Each structure stands twice: as C-alpha cells, then as structure tokens.
Amino acid sequence: MQLRTDSRAGFTILEMMFVILIGSVLTGVTLQAYSSAIDRFGARGALTTFASYHARSRVVAIETGATAQLLVSAAGDSIALITDGVTIDRVDLRDEFGANIVLDDASLQICMGPRGHAIASCNSFTASQIIRFIVGTDTASVEILPSGQLLY
C-alpha cells in the first residue's frame, strides 16, 4: 500500500472566497431580520408605554381626588402626566424606543377626573382620535374615545 504525499496543505483562494461570500450573504439576511424585529418591538413598546401612562393617569386622578392630565405631544414625541399643574412623569418615546408619534393635531390632552372617567370638557378632542407610533417601517396604533377608553 502506497501512502499519498500531497504537498498541498490548507485551502485555495477560491475556497476561501466562497466561504466569505456565503458568510456575507447569511450575515446580511440576519441583520435585516434583526432590524425588522427591533422596529416591531419599538413600536409595540411605545404603544404599551402610552397605555400604561393612560392607566396611571386614571389611578392618579382617583388617588388624589384631582384631575390628572395626560399630554401627548407629536412635536416632541413625548407623553407627560400632570396633576395640579405639576408634571409627575414624562417619557420621550423617541429616546426610549426610537418612536415617532403621529396625531391629527400637534398635541392631545386627555383629562381624567377623580372618578376615573375622562372629562370631555377638558379633553382637547370631541371625536375619537387615532394615535400612531412609528418606528422604521413598523406602526402600532390605538384609538382613544372622548370617554377615555382605548381601542386596540
């Protein structure tokens, strides 16, 4: 039996180029899917944050016995919770999630009374409003009724 002695050790340049090409294609596909998932989670995160601030405004109004205002600003992409003229909390959705808020107007004010219901005379709208949270190509939206209810 004769042993084969091949002087070739390692890979040819063509084999290396082929491996690099396949790796590059797989990386590109993975990064695109990852970016899409990040956008989707950002839009949903902004919507969830709005819903929690909405619920919190009701709780603050009931606990304090005073009107709580929830201000949504499309210009600043932010949400603020105010009671008795004092800002209790504020979140910038652009910084937190990369989200842009889209409203029919520049801002939206929702007032919650001590009984936990929206005060229509204090709200900045009289018909239902749709609030959109946009991150990249993904959008999450919620409809808010003048009575303060959220419809997903």
C-alpha beads as a LAMMPS data file, in Angstrom:
LAMMPS data file: protein, C-alpha beads

152 atoms
151 bonds

1 atom types
1 bond types

-500.0 500.0 xlo xhi
-500.0 500.0 ylo yhi
-500.0 500.0 zlo zhi

Masses

1 110.0

Atoms # bond

1 1 1 0.000 0.000 0.000
2 1 1 1.340 3.322 -1.005
3 1 1 0.883 6.490 1.091
4 1 1 -0.169 9.544 -0.710
5 1 1 2.044 12.535 -0.216
6 1 1 0.288 15.666 -1.268
7 1 1 2.211 18.884 -0.915
8 1 1 -0.964 20.878 -0.710
9 1 1 -1.900 21.997 2.813
10 1 1 -4.729 24.421 3.608
11 1 1 -7.338 25.996 1.370
12 1 1 -7.154 27.555 -2.050
13 1 1 -8.035 31.209 -2.537
14 1 1 -11.176 30.158 -4.415
15 1 1 -12.410 28.080 -1.471
16 1 1 -11.776 30.973 0.933
17 1 1 -13.641 33.422 -1.324
18 1 1 -16.603 31.033 -1.491
19 1 1 -16.773 30.710 2.324
20 1 1 -16.555 34.508 2.758
21 1 1 -19.311 35.037 0.171
22 1 1 -21.682 32.613 1.915
23 1 1 -20.894 34.173 5.300
24 1 1 -21.594 37.667 3.951
25 1 1 -24.964 36.653 2.496
26 1 1 -26.038 34.967 5.743
27 1 1 -24.951 37.990 7.789
28 1 1 -26.904 40.367 5.543
29 1 1 -30.099 38.326 5.826
30 1 1 -29.738 38.025 9.611
31 1 1 -29.129 41.757 10.111
32 1 1 -32.183 42.662 8.019
33 1 1 -34.420 40.324 10.049
34 1 1 -32.950 41.671 13.303
35 1 1 -33.573 45.288 12.261
36 1 1 -37.177 44.497 11.366
37 1 1 -37.732 42.816 14.743
38 1 1 -36.231 45.801 16.590
39 1 1 -38.606 48.181 14.744
40 1 1 -41.611 45.985 15.541
41 1 1 -40.726 45.768 19.245
42 1 1 -40.053 49.521 19.400
43 1 1 -43.492 50.400 18.011
44 1 1 -45.203 47.950 20.358
45 1 1 -43.144 49.216 23.287
46 1 1 -44.217 52.804 22.612
47 1 1 -47.876 51.722 22.429
48 1 1 -47.579 49.770 25.681
49 1 1 -45.923 52.748 27.378
50 1 1 -48.776 55.010 26.268
51 1 1 -51.357 52.522 27.575
52 1 1 -49.595 52.331 30.939
53 1 1 -49.458 56.145 31.227
54 1 1 -53.154 56.248 30.326
55 1 1 -53.972 53.766 33.102
56 1 1 -51.680 55.595 35.502
57 1 1 -53.481 58.894 34.829
58 1 1 -56.734 57.263 35.938
59 1 1 -55.113 55.918 39.100
60 1 1 -53.527 59.279 39.967
61 1 1 -56.863 61.063 39.484
62 1 1 -58.675 58.591 41.737
63 1 1 -55.965 58.567 44.433
64 1 1 -55.502 62.330 44.607
65 1 1 -59.130 63.290 44.015
66 1 1 -57.941 65.824 41.440
67 1 1 -57.941 65.999 37.651
68 1 1 -54.977 64.284 36.014
69 1 1 -53.940 65.385 32.538
70 1 1 -52.210 63.144 30.046
71 1 1 -50.483 65.223 27.371
72 1 1 -49.347 63.552 24.162
73 1 1 -47.031 65.683 22.029
74 1 1 -46.407 64.727 18.414
75 1 1 -43.855 67.524 18.042
76 1 1 -41.741 66.244 20.927
77 1 1 -42.735 62.577 20.591
78 1 1 -43.414 62.560 24.316
79 1 1 -46.062 61.779 26.919
80 1 1 -46.444 63.714 30.172
81 1 1 -48.635 63.080 33.215
82 1 1 -49.646 66.280 35.030
83 1 1 -51.792 66.884 38.090
84 1 1 -52.381 70.185 39.885
85 1 1 -50.009 71.889 37.441
86 1 1 -47.089 69.629 38.440
87 1 1 -45.535 67.184 35.982
88 1 1 -45.481 63.834 37.749
89 1 1 -43.758 61.915 34.984
90 1 1 -42.676 62.359 31.375
91 1 1 -41.271 59.984 28.788
92 1 1 -39.676 60.777 25.433
93 1 1 -40.641 57.915 23.138
94 1 1 -38.077 58.927 20.525
95 1 1 -35.262 58.455 23.044
96 1 1 -36.695 55.314 24.640
97 1 1 -37.914 53.418 21.570
98 1 1 -36.972 55.481 18.520
99 1 1 -40.700 56.071 18.017
100 1 1 -42.427 58.980 16.319
101 1 1 -45.956 59.889 17.413
102 1 1 -48.430 60.772 14.665
103 1 1 -51.619 62.637 15.623
104 1 1 -54.217 64.623 13.719
105 1 1 -53.139 67.693 15.739
106 1 1 -49.789 68.707 17.212
107 1 1 -50.820 67.517 20.673
108 1 1 -53.561 65.686 22.506
109 1 1 -54.822 66.281 26.052
110 1 1 -56.803 63.695 27.969
111 1 1 -58.197 64.675 31.382
112 1 1 -59.153 62.040 33.935
113 1 1 -61.462 63.022 36.789
114 1 1 -61.475 61.785 40.387
115 1 1 -63.983 59.079 39.471
116 1 1 -61.600 57.624 36.873
117 1 1 -63.516 58.791 33.809
118 1 1 -62.389 61.237 31.153
119 1 1 -63.693 64.784 31.476
120 1 1 -64.955 65.588 27.986
121 1 1 -64.967 69.364 28.568
122 1 1 -61.264 69.269 29.468
123 1 1 -60.128 66.943 26.651
124 1 1 -58.606 68.564 23.575
125 1 1 -60.815 66.459 21.283
126 1 1 -64.506 65.702 20.911
127 1 1 -64.357 62.783 18.459
128 1 1 -62.276 59.628 18.652
129 1 1 -58.588 60.063 17.856
130 1 1 -56.067 57.595 16.484
131 1 1 -52.554 57.735 17.872
132 1 1 -49.858 56.071 15.768
133 1 1 -46.415 55.067 16.975
134 1 1 -43.979 54.635 14.100
135 1 1 -40.549 53.026 14.307
136 1 1 -38.826 52.470 10.977
137 1 1 -41.354 50.702 8.772
138 1 1 -43.497 49.346 11.624
139 1 1 -46.555 51.075 13.065
140 1 1 -48.632 50.412 16.172
141 1 1 -51.817 52.382 16.729
142 1 1 -54.554 52.869 19.282
143 1 1 -57.863 54.690 19.085
144 1 1 -58.918 56.810 22.043
145 1 1 -62.568 57.721 22.570
146 1 1 -63.732 61.005 24.152
147 1 1 -64.838 58.933 27.162
148 1 1 -61.174 57.971 27.685
149 1 1 -61.410 54.371 26.543
150 1 1 -58.664 52.842 24.436
151 1 1 -59.473 50.614 21.464
152 1 1 -56.632 48.487 20.129

Bonds

1 1 1 2
2 1 2 3
3 1 3 4
4 1 4 5
5 1 5 6
6 1 6 7
7 1 7 8
8 1 8 9
9 1 9 10
10 1 10 11
11 1 11 12
12 1 12 13
13 1 13 14
14 1 14 15
15 1 15 16
16 1 16 17
17 1 17 18
18 1 18 19
19 1 19 20
20 1 20 21
21 1 21 22
22 1 22 23
23 1 23 24
24 1 24 25
25 1 25 26
26 1 26 27
27 1 27 28
28 1 28 29
29 1 29 30
30 1 30 31
31 1 31 32
32 1 32 33
33 1 33 34
34 1 34 35
35 1 35 36
36 1 36 37
37 1 37 38
38 1 38 39
39 1 39 40
40 1 40 41
41 1 41 42
42 1 42 43
43 1 43 44
44 1 44 45
45 1 45 46
46 1 46 47
47 1 47 48
48 1 48 49
49 1 49 50
50 1 50 51
51 1 51 52
52 1 52 53
53 1 53 54
54 1 54 55
55 1 55 56
56 1 56 57
57 1 57 58
58 1 58 59
59 1 59 60
60 1 60 61
61 1 61 62
62 1 62 63
63 1 63 64
64 1 64 65
65 1 65 66
66 1 66 67
67 1 67 68
68 1 68 69
69 1 69 70
70 1 70 71
71 1 71 72
72 1 72 73
73 1 73 74
74 1 74 75
75 1 75 76
76 1 76 77
77 1 77 78
78 1 78 79
79 1 79 80
80 1 80 81
81 1 81 82
82 1 82 83
83 1 83 84
84 1 84 85
85 1 85 86
86 1 86 87
87 1 87 88
88 1 88 89
89 1 89 90
90 1 90 91
91 1 91 92
92 1 92 93
93 1 93 94
94 1 94 95
95 1 95 96
96 1 96 97
97 1 97 98
98 1 98 99
99 1 99 100
100 1 100 101
101 1 101 102
102 1 102 103
103 1 103 104
104 1 104 105
105 1 105 106
106 1 106 107
107 1 107 108
108 1 108 109
109 1 109 110
110 1 110 111
111 1 111 112
112 1 112 113
113 1 113 114
114 1 114 115
115 1 115 116
116 1 116 117
117 1 117 118
118 1 118 119
119 1 119 120
120 1 120 121
121 1 121 122
122 1 122 123
123 1 123 124
124 1 124 125
125 1 125 126
126 1 126 127
127 1 127 128
128 1 128 129
129 1 129 130
130 1 130 131
131 1 131 132
132 1 132 133
133 1 133 134
134 1 134 135
135 1 135 136
136 1 136 137
137 1 137 138
138 1 138 139
139 1 139 140
140 1 140 141
141 1 141 142
142 1 142 143
143 1 143 144
144 1 144 145
145 1 145 146
146 1 146 147
147 1 147 148
148 1 148 149
149 1 149 150
150 1 150 151
151 1 151 152
